[in-house]
Amino acid sequence: MPNLTTTAAVSSGARAFAQAGVTPAEIDVVESYDAFTINTILFHISLWPVTDAQWIRFFKLIGRPELADDRRFNSLAARARFPELVGRAT
């Protein structure tokens, strides 16, 4: 009989952390939502790096590691000066 006291999030969460190369202790911000499953298909889910280290990792994950050295994105102050570009970069 299946275990009905846990969800797939137990295994998918562990896989997501492993793929990202981080541990739960390294996560500073989490955006959670309460929605029906269909909403995930219909709408975007927002994932937003905060620290410079998170941005560097994010740029690597999306296949654009060169953006970590770009003067428009290499610090919080720089990203604040070019908010319209941050959305395009992601």
C-alpha positions in Angstrom: 0.0 0.0 0.0 1.4 3.5 -0.9 2.4 5.8 1.9 -0.2 8.5 2.0 1.5 10.7 4.6 4.2 12.1 2.3 4.1 13.7 -1.1 6.3 13.6 -4.2 7.8 16.9 -2.9 10.0 14.8 -0.6 11.9 13.3 -3.6 11.5 16.1 -6.0 12.8 18.6 -3.5 15.9 16.6 -2.9 16.5 16.2 -6.6 16.0 20.0 -7.2 18.6 20.8 -4.5 21.0 18.3 -6.0 20.6 19.7 -9.5 21.1 23.3 -8.3 24.1 22.3 -6.3 22.8 24.0 -3.1 21.5 22.9 0.3 18.4 24.1 2.1 20.7 26.0 4.5 22.0 28.1 1.5 18.5 29.4 0.5 17.7 32.9 1.8 14.4 33.5 0.2 11.5 31.2 -0.8 8.4 32.2 -2.7 5.6 29.8 -2.1 2.0 29.9 -3.4 -1.2 28.1 -2.9 -2.7 27.3 -6.3 -4.4 24.6 -8.2 -2.0 22.5 -10.3 -3.5 23.8 -13.5 -2.3 27.3 -12.6 1.3 26.2 -12.8 0.7 25.3 -16.5 -1.2 28.5 -17.3 1.1 31.0 -15.6 4.7 31.7 -15.0 6.4 30.9 -11.7 8.7 33.6 -10.5 12.2 32.6 -9.3 14.3 35.6 -8.4 18.0 35.4 -7.2 18.8 37.9 -4.5 22.5 37.8 -3.6 25.4 38.3 -6.1 26.4 34.7 -5.5 22.8 33.5 -6.4 22.9 35.7 -9.6 26.2 34.1 -10.6 24.8 30.6 -10.1 21.6 31.6 -11.9 23.4 32.9 -14.9 25.3 29.6 -15.1 22.1 27.6 -14.8 20.4 29.5 -17.7 23.5 29.0 -19.9 24.6 32.7 -19.8 27.7 32.6 -17.5 29.1 35.6 -19.3 26.4 37.8 -17.8 28.0 37.4 -14.3 30.9 39.6 -15.5 28.7 42.1 -17.4 28.9 45.5 -15.7 25.1 45.8 -15.8 24.5 42.7 -13.7 27.6 42.1 -11.6 26.3 43.8 -8.4 23.1 44.7 -6.7 23.7 48.4 -7.4 24.3 47.7 -11.1 21.2 45.6 -11.4 19.2 48.4 -9.7 20.4 50.8 -12.4 19.2 48.5 -15.2 15.9 46.9 -14.0 14.5 46.6 -17.5 17.5 44.6 -18.6 17.3 42.2 -15.7 14.0 40.9 -16.9 15.3 40.4 -20.4 18.4 38.6 -19.1 16.3 36.1 -17.2 
